Amino acid sequence: MSVPDKILQLVERFDRNIEAYKHSHYNETQTRQEFIDPLFKSLGWDMDNEQGYAEAYKDVVHEDAIKIGRATKAPDYSFRIGGVRKFFVEAKKPSVDIKEDIHPAYQLRRYAWSAKLALSILTDFEEFAVYDCRVKPEKTDKASKARTLYLTYRDYLQRWDELAAIFSREAILKGSFDKYAESHKEKRGTTEVDVAFLQEIERWRDLLARNIALRNPRLTRRELNFAVQRTIDRIIFLRICEDRGIENYGKLMALQNGTQIYQRLLHLFYQADDRYNSGIFHFKSEKERTEAPDTLTPDLTIDDAVLKDMLKNLYYPDSPYEFSVLPADILGQVYEQFLGKVIRLTAGHQAKVEEKPEVKKAGGVYYTPTYIVEYIIKHTVGELLKRSLSGVEVQKSPKQAEKLTILDPACGSGSFLLGAYQYLLDWYHDAYLNENPEKWSKGRQPRLYQNDRGEWKLTIEERKRILLNHIYGVDIDSQAVEVTKLSLLLKVLEGEDEQTLNSQMALFQQRVLPDLSNNIISGNSLIGSDFYEGQQLLLLDEEEMYRVNAFDWEKEFPEIMQKGGFDAVIGNPPYIRIQTLKEWIPLEVEFYKRKYVAASKGNYDIYVVFVECGLGLLNLSGKLGFILPSKFLSTDYGLPLRNLLSSQRVVERIVDFGHEQVFQNATTYTCLLFLAKTQPKEFSYINVSPHKLFEVSQSQQISSQSIDNTQWVFVSNQGNVLLQKLSAKSQPFIHLFSEMSRGISTGADDIFCLVETKGQLFTKHGSHVEVESEILRRPLYATDFTRYLFQPQNKERIIFPYHVSENRSDPIEESVLRKKYPNTYQYLSNHRKKLEARKQCRIWYGYSAPRSLHIHERADIIVPLLANHGLCVPAPQKSTHFCMMASAGFSIRLKHEIHPMNPFYILGLINSKLLFWNLRLISNKFRGGWITCTKQYFAQLPIRIINFSNPADKAYHDKIVELVERMLDLHKQLHAAKTPQAQTLLQRQIDAADRQIDRLVYELYGLTEEEIEIIEDKREK
C-alpha cells in the first residue's frame, strides 16, 4: 500500500511548522481539524458522515471535550463499525508530551477500559500511541504502561502499511484489528471493567449490609436487602449523571468533608426526587403514582466511615471508572451477577451475603450476549415495525407504531428491554428524519430538537413517551425489577447534559424522568391468583408468599390484555430442572403441571413453561423470541411443548447453535426460538455458529405442516430424502432388543467401591477393608472400553449384594447376607446411617438405582453414554464378573429368538458412519461434537433387517460380521503393541477395515455417491 499524498503533505507541513504547532496557543481543536481528521480520512474513515448514515450507524462520533474538574465528559472520537464501538481516539495539542506524560495516557485508558474496548489511541499527530485498554488503569502507571505501539509523525511514511493494516476501516472489517489486539494482549493486570466494577459494588454491599444491620437492629432481612440495594442504586445513578454532565461534578465527593454524611446524602436524594420523578428517589405520596413511597431508608443510621470508603474511589484520579462511557449492557452484566447473591441475617442480626438458592441450583448467572439480544429484537420488534405496501415490505410510520407493546416476562437486569428500547429510539429518530425533521420539532409536544452542532435529537419527553408506551417487564425478583428501572432511566438520560435537560424541563413543565412502576413490575409470570384456589392461605408462611409472588396479568396490564395481549414477547427465560424446583418450591411445581400443557411430561425444565406462557400473552399478530436450551427439540420432556407449537402452527424461525457455546463460563446448548401467532405456512431453520449469526444469508425453509409432536429433526432437503430412504429400508432399533438399560448408581460410591492393592482392599479414603471376595465384582466405567475394544483398566472392586436371574434382579436377603457374607454385612452396617439417608433405596444395603441388572448380565452390546463417533463394543462374555456403572453408559440385549442376526452385524452398523450420522441428527449435542447415546435416540436408529433366504443379504451380513471380528482382533493387537512401527501398521489395517465396513453399509442401504457425500461431510446437519 502506497502512502497517500495527503499524508505526505501533512507530514511535510507539520515538519516545516513544528515549533509554531508546539506553541501553547495552538489548541486541540486546530490539531483535530488540520491533522487528525485528515489522518483518519486517509485510513478510510468517514469523519464527517458524508455517506449520510443514520445517527446510530455513523462511522465516527465526534465528542465535545467538556472539562469537568480534571476529567472530561467523553473522548474526542469514537470509531465504530455498524454502530458498535471499536476504539477511541483522544486528541491532544502538540505541546503535550504524549510519550512521557502520565495524565493523558491515564485519561484515555480510563475511557476505553470503562467502555470495555480492547485498544484505543492517544495522538497529537506529532506522536501516535496505542494502548491495550483491557489492563486496569492505575493513576501511578507510567505513560508506557500497556502501550503496544508508539510512533512519531516521521514514522508515518515508513510504517504506513503497518498503521493501515490495523486501524483502517477495511482492516477492522477484515478482522486484522481484532487479531492485533489479541496478539498484544497483556496478561498481567488484565481485569476488565465488568469484573472490577462487580467486585467494587459487592464490596459496597458487604460494607453497607454489615453496618446497617448493626446500627438498625429492627430491620428484617427483606428490609435490609431493600435498603442496601436502593442506596447503591442511588449512588451509582447520581455518579453516572455527574460524569455525563447532568449533575454538578463532585457533589458526592464533597460529602466526604465533614460528618453526618448519610443525612447530607439524603438531601441529595430528595433533590433528585424533585428533579427526576424517578422511582429510585420516591419519598412522598403523589396522587398520580400507584407505587408506595420509600419511608424506610430516610430513617436509617449509617456510619460515616462506611460511606467515605464507598465514595473515595469514585473520582478522578483515584477512580479507574469513567462513567460517561460505561455501556448500558456492561452495567446490566454487572448487576445480573450482583443480583445472584442475597443478604441474610444470622440469629445475632449479623449480615451475611450468600448465593441465592435458585442461582446455586442453576450453576450460576448467565448474561445474554448483546449480539443475541440484538438478533432477537431485530426478528421480533424489527419485523413488527414493518408493513406491506403493494406487496413490498416498508417501514411503518411513527403513528402506526405508537401502540406497539414489548414484554420480557423474566426481565432480570433488563438486557432485552434495554436492547428493545435502544432499537425503538433509533427507529423513531430515523423515521422522523426521513419524514421531515422540521415538522416533528414543532407544536406543543415536539419530538425532535437540534443541538449546538445542528444534529437532530429526540426530546427527553419523546424518549419518555417511547419508554412508557412500548416497554414492559416482569420479574419475580423485586431487586431485579429495580435494576431494570435504573438501567432504563439512565438510558433515557443518555446524550443529555444539564443544559439540555434544563431547557427541556422548562419547555415541558415536567420533571425529567418517567414513573416506571406500571411498566416494570415484580411478580411471578407463571403463577396467577388462581394458584390460591384450593390452598389454605393461612398455611403459607411469609417466605412462601414472597416466593410465589402471584401475578395477575389482567389486573397489572389491563389495557394491553383487553386488546388481546402484547405484540412482542422477548427474553431469556430461566433454565431450572423440575427436580431442582421440587426441593424448594414443591407447591409451584404441582401448579405448573395442572396449568401448563408444557409441564405435563415428566421432569421438565421451567423454560418450556415460559414458552407456553409467553405464547399465551401474545395478541393475534404477536411474535415471540427467546434464547433457550435446544433440548426441547428432541427430549421426552419437550414432547408436550412440541405438540403445542406444532398443533398451533406458530413456529416462525429456529436458530440452532448445535454444540457451540453462547454463554461464557457455562456449558449450555442453546437455540433461538421465534414464534408468530399469524400461523406462518413455513418456518426457517438455521444451523450456525453463534458468532456468525448476522452473517447468515440463507436458511432452510420447512413447511409448518411437516412438523408434529415427535422429535424435530431439521436437515437439508437432500438429508431429509436420505432419512426417509433409510427408514423405508429398515426397522427401528427398538424392535431388535428386549431392553436397553443404563448402568447402576450406588448413591454411596465411597462405601460400595473399593480399591484393590496387592491383593488387599481399601476404601477410597485409604482405610483397610475385609469383605468376602465372592460378593465383589469389577465396576465398569467409560474408560474401560472404547470402539471395538473392551479392556478394563480400573483397579476397583464393587460390593454386589444382588441375586440376578434371567428376567429380574433382587437384593440378597438381609439374613442371607449376614450369614453368608458376615464381613461384608459388618462393613456395610458400620455405614448404615449414611446408607439409610439415601433416597429411593428399596433396602438399606442396596444401590440407590440398581436399574435392570439382569440386562447387563446377558447383554450383547455396550453403548457409551457420550460419543463423538461410533464407540460401541461387544459386552464381555463373562458379564457376571462386572457391574456396569451409570457413567459408563448402557447395555443392549437383542431379541435373538425374533431376529437371528449376529450381534457383530448390529455392532458394525451402529459403529458405522451412516448410523452415527443419523444418531447425531436426533440426539442431544454437546461441546466438541459429542452426543448422548440414550435409549430414546438409539431406539429410532434404522436397522437393515437381513433376509437370510436372500444370498446377497446373507453375504453382506457375513462379510460385516467377519470384518467386525477382524476389527476386534486388530484393536486388541494395537492395545498390546509396544513399538511405534507396530502401532502404525495396525492402525492402517484398522482404518482400512473401517472403510470396508462403511462401504458395505452404504451398499446395504442402497446409498448413491451423492448421498454418501452427505454422510462423509461432518458439517451436514
Buried (B, 14 or more C-beta within 10 A) or exposed (E): EEBBEEBBEBBEEBEEEEEEBBEEEBEBEEBBEBBBBBBBBBBBBBBEBEEEBBBBBBBBBBBBBEEBEEBBBBBBBBBBEEBEBBBBBBBBBBBBBBBEEBEBBBBBBBBBBBBBBBBBBBBBBBBBBBBBBBBBBEEEBEBEBBBBBBBEBEBBEEBBEBBBBBBBBEBBEEEBBBEBBEEBBBEEBEEBBBBBBBEBBBEBBBBBBBBBBBBBEEBEBBBBBBBBBBBBBBBBBBBBBBBBBBBEBEBBBEBBEEEEBBEBBBEBBEBBBEBBBBBBBBBEEEEEBEBEBBEBBEEBEBBBEBBEBBBEEBBBBEBBBBBBBBBBBBBBBBBBBBBBBBBBBEEEBEBEBEEBBBBEBBEEBBBBBBBBBBBBBBBBBBBBBEEEEEEEEEBBEBEEBEEBBBBBBBBBBBBBBBBBBBBBBBBBBBBBBEEEBEEBBEEEEBBBBEBEEEEBBBBBBBBBBBBBBBBBBBBBBBBBBBBBBBBBBBBBBBBBBBEBBBEBBEBBEEBBBBBBBBBBBBBBBBBBEEBBEEEEEEEBEEEEEEBBBBBBBEEBBEEBBEBBBBBBBBBBBBBBBBEBBEEEBEBBBEBBBEBBBBBBBEEBBBBBBBBBBBBEBBBEEBBBBBBBBBBBBBBBBBBBBBBBBBEEBBBBBBBBBBBBBBBEEBEBBBBBBBBBBBEBEBBBBBBBEBEEBEEBEEBBEBEBEEBEBEBBBBBBEEBBEBBEBBEEBBBEBBEBBBBBBBBBBBBBBEBBBBBBEEEEBEBEEEEEBEBBEEBBBBBBBBEBBBBBBBEBEBEBBBBBBBBBEEEEBBBBEEEEBBEBBEEBBEBBBEBEEEBEEBEEBEBBBBBBBBBBBBBBBBBBBBBBBBBBBBBBBBBBEEBEEBBBBBBBBBBBBBEEEEBEBBBBBBBBBBBBBBBBBBBBBBBBBBEEBBBBBBBBBBBBBBBBBBEEEEEEBEEBBBBBBBBBBBBBEBBBBBEEBEEEEEBEBBBEBBEEBBEBBBBBBBEBBEBEEEBBEBBEEEEBB
